[in-house]
Amino acid sequence: MAYNQTKDKVMKVLTYEYEGGSLLFAIISYDGGEAKLQISRTYNKKNDEIGYAKIGRLTKEETQFFLDNAEELVDNMKGD
């Protein structure tokens, strides 16, 4: 069965913004299934559009943002 984006239920999104882009931490449930954490990295293209890149390595600041918000993300995965 093919992926159908309309079946995604976004439960929580946290954004860490930095110069030139951002990290998105999203709790998403697909078709009523188990909630999972999705991490996406965006960057600003020269034509002012948003592009997506591999997450790659996290900076100290990005890691600290994740740690500061990890409990909230887990709670949203549990449905609390």
C-alpha positions as CSV (number, residue, x, y, z in Angstrom):
1,M,0.0,0.0,0.0
2,A,1.4,3.4,-1.0
3,Y,2.0,6.2,1.5
4,N,-0.9,8.7,1.7
5,Q,0.0,12.0,3.4
6,T,-3.7,12.7,4.2
7,K,-3.5,9.9,6.7
8,D,-0.8,11.6,8.8
9,K,-2.1,13.1,12.0
10,V,0.4,15.8,13.3
11,M,0.1,15.8,17.0
12,K,2.9,18.2,18.0
13,V,5.6,20.3,16.2
14,L,8.5,22.1,17.8
15,T,10.8,24.3,15.7
16,Y,14.4,25.3,16.4
17,E,15.3,28.2,14.2
18,Y,18.8,29.3,13.3
19,E,20.3,31.6,10.7
20,G,19.6,30.0,7.3
21,G,17.1,27.3,8.4
22,S,15.5,25.3,11.1
23,L,15.1,21.9,12.7
24,L,11.5,20.5,13.0
25,F,10.6,18.0,15.6
26,A,7.2,16.5,14.9
27,I,5.1,13.8,16.6
28,I,3.1,12.1,13.8
29,S,0.7,9.2,13.8
30,Y,0.0,7.5,10.5
31,D,-3.5,6.1,9.9
32,G,-4.3,5.8,13.6
33,G,-1.0,3.9,14.3
34,E,1.7,4.4,16.8
35,A,2.9,8.0,17.3
36,K,6.5,8.5,16.1
37,L,9.1,11.3,16.2
38,Q,10.1,12.8,12.8
39,I,13.1,15.2,12.7
40,S,13.5,17.4,9.6
41,R,16.1,20.0,8.6
42,T,15.1,22.9,6.4
43,Y,17.2,25.6,4.8
44,N,16.4,28.8,3.0
45,K,17.2,28.7,-0.7
46,K,18.6,31.7,-2.5
47,N,15.2,32.1,-4.2
48,D,13.5,32.4,-0.8
49,E,12.0,28.9,-1.1
50,I,12.4,26.3,1.7
51,G,14.5,23.2,1.0
52,Y,14.9,20.0,3.0
53,A,18.2,18.3,3.8
54,K,19.5,15.3,5.8
55,I,19.4,15.9,9.5
56,G,23.1,15.0,9.7
57,R,25.0,16.0,12.8
58,L,23.4,18.3,15.5
59,T,25.2,21.3,17.0
60,K,25.4,21.7,20.7
61,E,22.6,24.2,20.6
62,E,20.4,21.9,18.5
63,T,21.1,19.1,20.9
64,Q,20.3,21.2,23.9
65,F,17.0,22.3,22.3
66,F,16.1,18.6,21.8
67,L,17.0,17.7,25.4
68,D,15.0,20.6,26.8
69,N,11.9,19.5,24.9
70,A,12.3,15.7,24.9
71,E,9.9,15.1,27.8
72,E,7.2,17.2,26.1
73,L,7.7,15.2,22.9
74,V,7.5,11.9,24.7
75,D,4.3,13.0,26.5
76,N,2.7,13.8,23.2
77,M,3.6,10.4,21.9
78,K,1.8,8.8,24.8
79,G,-1.2,11.0,24.2
80,D,-0.8,12.8,27.6
